[in-house]
Amino acid sequence: LLAALLGALPAAAERELRFRPPAEAPVRLFTEPELARYDGQQEGQPIYLAVKGVVFDVTSGKEFYGKGAPYNALVGKDSTRGVAKMSLDPADLTHDITGLTEDELKSLDDIFNNVYKAKYPIVGYTSRRILNEDGSPNLDFKPEDQPHFNIKDEF
């Protein structure tokens, strides 16, 4: 029946039915104090982790990220450096990638794309990713999951 129905549609309409983009959630900006609230310490509260300024909901992996779990130190903040270095050292639990080696940067990209983006939903972005140092909008910002988003439309 579906094949017969699709056969009756023009090719453009058929493509639209088959390849409809996912519904877009709004872009949400997280300040450091706000992100810190989602650190896995409160039962029933979502658990968020930021990597490269992208905030992921890692609640489904609470056995890894929840209270007392092995990677709990990473959550509630942008832990880009820690992810790149595969380190839980408190000094590495920061957004700062200054001085990382070529291999660490490659590892960061691999983990970002093949673990976090592949496995966990994006719920927002850190203010550092969306805003410039002076608080003005970063006009080069492009959401990871919303290719047609334009920050100029937001401000």
TORLUM-25108 format. One record per residue (C-alpha): y, x, z. Coordinates in steps of 0.2 Angstrom, whole numbers, plus 5000, padded with zeros to 4 digits. Layout:
// residues N
YXZ ...
***
This chain:
// residues 155
500050005000 501250145005 500850234989 501250074979 502850044988 503350224986 502950224967 504150074965 505550174973 506750294963 506350474966 507950504977 507550354988 505750424990 506350594995 507550515008 506050415016 504950565017 506150695022 507350615034 508150735045 507850715064 509150615074 510550735080 510850745099 512650785104 513150965107 513350985125 514351135133 513651215149 514751315161 513851445171 514051345187 513351185178 511851285171 511451355188 511051175194 509551175183 508651315191 506951235195 507251225213 507451035214 505950925211 506250795197 507750895190 507650965173 507451155171 508551245159 508551415152 509851495140 509451625128 510751695115 511951555122 510751415117 510151305132 508351255131 507451125142 505951215148 505451075160 503751055151 503351235156 503751205174 502151305179 503051455171 504851415176 504851295191 505051345209 503951485214 503351515196 503251685188 504751665177 505851555188 507151705189 507551675171 508151485173 509851415177 510751555168 510851645151 509451765153 509651845135 509552025141 508051995152 507151905138 507552055126 506952185139 505552075145 506252105162 506451995178 507652135186 509152035193 510252165184 509552105167 509751915170 511351905160 511951855143 512552035140 511652125126 512652285126 511652445124 509952355119 508852455108 508452405090 506652355096 507352255110 508552155099 507052125087 505952065102 507451955107 507551875090 505651855089 505451775106 507051665103 506351595086 504451595089 504451545108 505951455113 506551365097 504751325092 504251255109 505751185119 507151065115 508851125113 510051025125 511651125123 512551285122 513451395135 515351395135 515251585129 514351525113 515551385109 517251455115 518151615113 518751725128 520451635128 519651465129 519951415111 518551345100 517451475091 517651415073 516151515068 514951415080 513451345072 512151245082 510451305080 509751125078 511151045069 511551125052 512851005047 513851015063 515651075061 516651125077 518251085069 517750905069 517550915088 519250975092 
***
